[in-house]
Amino acid sequence: MKIDTFSYKLGAADCFCEMVRAGVKKLALAHPCGTKEERDGFVPGFEKLCGEYGVKMYLEDDPFLTDLFPVSMNKGKYNAIFYQEESALRAYLDLKEEKRRAQAGGDYTGEKRRDIAWRYGKLLSYTDEGIERLLEANQEREPEAPLL
């Protein structure tokens, strides 16, 4: 049996919404989409899922790149974030802003990078061991300084 990509990604979002509702995850990411139009094609289904599970959605057009995931997984991609508590979304947006400020100040290096990636993993409700595995396995990171 072959499952089409749209159905697969919508099914995964269903699972993520259920995990957010159950309190297993503070934030959950849908599968990244290569274009805004592709992601927006999922929005009616995502909205239905949010209504069924009592969760909220934030459409992400500016992906949060950290050392937690290979940069190509999210760079230039569009996503949806599922959450229940406004504080979880606020913490995510604040962490993105902290990274932006660190980059602007030339401080997004070493321990700061690791700290931001670690806290992002915690927002996604990953275990310490899971975060460590992702950080260790990631061989595709952003350059230390933004390319000019």
Stockholm file with secondary structure:
# STOCKHOLM 1.0

chainA/1-148         MKIDTFSYKLGAADCFCEMVRAGVKKLALAHPCGTKEERDGFVPGFEKLCGEYGVKMYLEDDPFLTDLFPVSMNKGKYNAIFYQEESALRAYLDLKEEKRRAQAGGDYTGEKRRDIAWRYGKLLSYTDEGIERLLEANQEREPEAPLL
#=GR chainA/1-148 SS CCCCHHHHHHHHHHHHHHHHHHTSCSEEECCCBSSHHHHHHHHHHHHHHHHHHTCEEEEESSCCCCTTSCHHHHTTCBEEEEESCHHHHHHHHHHHHHHHHHHHTTCCSHHHHHHHHHHHHHHTTCCHHHHHHHHHHCCCCCCSSCCC
#=GC SS_cons         CCCCHHHHHHHHHHHHHHHHHHTSCSEEECCCBSSHHHHHHHHHHHHHHHHHHTCEEEEESSCCCCTTSCHHHHTTCBEEEEESCHHHHHHHHHHHHHHHHHHHTTCCSHHHHHHHHHHHHHHTTCCHHHHHHHHHHCCCCCCSSCCC
//
